[in-house]
């Protein structure tokens, strides 16, 4: 998958910390960065998901909540939507956390994280070099688009 690794970066201090989430459920805001193309994963208010290079865009601030060991739910703070993947591999922002919103997080040997759908285990979160999401049905382990630091 030639799209680039994804890494987790802390949100900058000017991002603030007030999120309205129950204490202890969510970590500090993060940004998911895809090495392939240099994009941050963005969950837009209309439910769209893509990548953007602008590190100050408010829609790239995300909350990652561990639901069990190695499993996370990713929520866009500004959009108030959860990252989801449907059976066709399409990424979108869901209004509430459903079974399509759970991802298996794995730290790879290159120090980038991969996010694999729990419901559709052969599909990964990935961005193309253009900033568009790559359909999960066209992803696989080891592809650059899948890795996030």
C-alpha positions, 0 to 999 in steps of 0.5 A: 500500500503506497500511501504512507504510515500513520503516526499519532502526534500530540495536539499542540498546546494552543489546541486546548484540552477541554473536550467535554468527554468524561474524565479518564475516558479519552487521552489528550487530543491527538493528530493522526499523520500519514507519512504518505503525502504528509497529510493529517486525518480529518473528520469533517462536520458533514461526516466526510473524511480525508487528509489535509496538510494544514496542521492548524485545521480544527478538524484534525484534532482527534480523541482516541479512546481505548475500548480494550487492549489494542482497540480504539474508537477515534472521535473528531473533536470539532466534528463531534463524529466518530471515524467509521468504515463501512463494508465497502471500505468507505471512511466516514464520520458517524454521529454515534459509535457503532460497531463500524467505529472500532479499530485495532491499533498496532504499533509497527516495526517502523514506529507507525501505527496501523488502524484495522477495522474490527468489523472488517478485519482485512481493511485498514484506515489509509490515505492516498497521496492526494489526501483522499482516503483509500478504500479499506477494501484496497488496503493491506498490511505493509502498505505505506498508506496504512501507517500512521506515526 
